[in-house]
């Protein structure tokens, strides 16, 4: 009886070669590319990466993970973008200046893909708002908001905002005087 796979040694050899090829690609992407090949490797960022985990271990150790971003902002105050490594040494960029934020969120927003975890995290607080919209949706939402938030309208609302800020300051001062602490 003839078999559909008459030469099993060739099949197992092929699978072994394929497995080694996949392992080689993974090893290159995890251990070589981020450190020696990546065009982003010269950007400033933390160098105390854990083997294979990058900064992931630090994110899990701190009680409030934005502390790390604040720490890096103080370490690299003049860097518009900070690069850090996450799980499997994947590169992540952290925007660290107002001008860079303007580029990412306004001027060239269609060129930047926001990370899925950041979208999901931000969605809990701000919903499906303008900061995480991309492409055509971003343009439509920005156009809808540009009229009510134009410079002339903001100047017109300035006295009202100042009055409300003063009222809030008075309430917080009163709370502090009565209770010693405002939460």
N, C-alpha and C positions, 0 to 999 in steps of 0.2 A: 504494500500500500504506500502510495506516495504522500508525502506531507507537504503542507503549504510552506512550512519553514524547514527545508531540508538541511540547511547548514546552521545549526544553533551556535556553533563557536563564533561565526561571523556576527550574529545578532548580539551575543553577549559582549563581543569585542566592540561593536558599534555603540552599544549602550555605555560601556565603560569609557570610551573616548568622549561620548556626548556628556557624560557625567563630569569627566575631568575638565572639559571645555566650560561647562556651566560653573564649576567650582573656580576655575581660573578667572572667569569674568567677574564673579562675585568678589574674589580676593582682590582683583585689580580695582574694582569700584570702591571697595571698603578700605583697603590698606595703601594703595598707590595713588589713585586719582586725586583724593582730597589734599594730599600732602605734596605731591610732586608735579601734577599735570594741570590741575584746575586753574582756570584764569582768575578765580576768586581767592586763591591761596595767599596773595599778598595783602589782602585787606586786613585791617587791624581786628583783633578779637582775642578772646581768652585762649591761652596756650596750655592750660592745665587740663587737657582732655583726658578722660578715662579711656582705657583701651577698649575699642569697639563701641563704647557707649557715648563718647564725646562728652557733652555737658548734661546728658540725660540724668545721670546720677545726682548731679547738683540740683536739678529741677525737682527731683523727688525728695531731697534732703531739706530744702528750705520750707518754712511754713507758708510762705506767700511767694510764689515764683516770680512776680514782677520785681522782687528785690534784686534778682540777678541782673535784670535789664538796667535797673537804676545803678547798680555797682559798675556795670560795663560802661554806662554813660559817663560816670565819673572818671573811670580809668582812661577812656578815649573820648574826651570832650570835643575834640576838633574833628573827629571822624564822622562823616555824614552817614556812613553805613558800617556796621559791625558784623563780622562773619563769625558764627559759632557752629560747632559740629553737634549733631544730635545722634540718635540711635543709628548704628551701622555707619558712623562717620558721614552721614548725610549733611550737606551744607545748608545752612539757613542764614538769611540775611535779616538783620535788625536795623530798621531805619532810626537814625540818631540825630537828625537835625530838621529844623523847620523847612528848610529849602528842599531837602530830600523828601520829606513828607508831602510837600506841595507837588513834587514831580510824580510821586507814586499815586497820590489820591486825586490830583486834579489834572495837571498838564498832560501826563502820559499814562493815565490810569489803564488804558486798554492794553498797554504793553506789559503790565505787571499782573501776575497771577497771585492772588492771596492764598495762603495755606488753608486747607480745608478745616484743620483743627482751630485756626484762628477765627474763621467764619462762624463755626459752630459755637465757639466760646463767646464771641461778640454778639451772636444772635440772641443769647440768653439775656443780654443787657440792653442792646439797642435795636433788636429786631432786624428786619431785612432793610436796613437803611442805606444811605448813599455810600458810606465808607467801604462797604464790601460788595457793592454792585460792580459788575464788570461789563465792558464792551458797550453795546447799544443801550442796555438798561441803565448804565451809569450816566450816559449822555442825556437820556430822557429825564431821569430824576434830577440831574444837575440843572437842566434847563427849567424844570418846574420850580426849583428852589431859588434860582438866580434872581427872579423878579422880587419876591418878598424880602430877600436878604441883600438887596443892592445897597451900595454905599449910601445913597441918599436916604433910603428908608431906615437904615441903621442909625444915621445921624438924627433923624426925626424921632426915633425911639430912645435916644440917649438920655434925655431928662427922666423919662419914665423908669428906665433901667437904673439910673443913679438913685432915684427916689426909693425904689424897691430894695436896692442894695443897702441903703442907709437904714430902712426899716428892718431888714434882716439882721444887720449889725446890731441894732438896738435890742432886738429880741434875744440874740445870742449873748450879748453883754449882760442883759438882765438874767438870763438862765445861768450864766457863769457866776454872777454875784449871789444868786440865791442858792445854787447847788454846788458851786465850786468846780464843776466839770460839765462840759457839754458833749453829749454823745449823739 
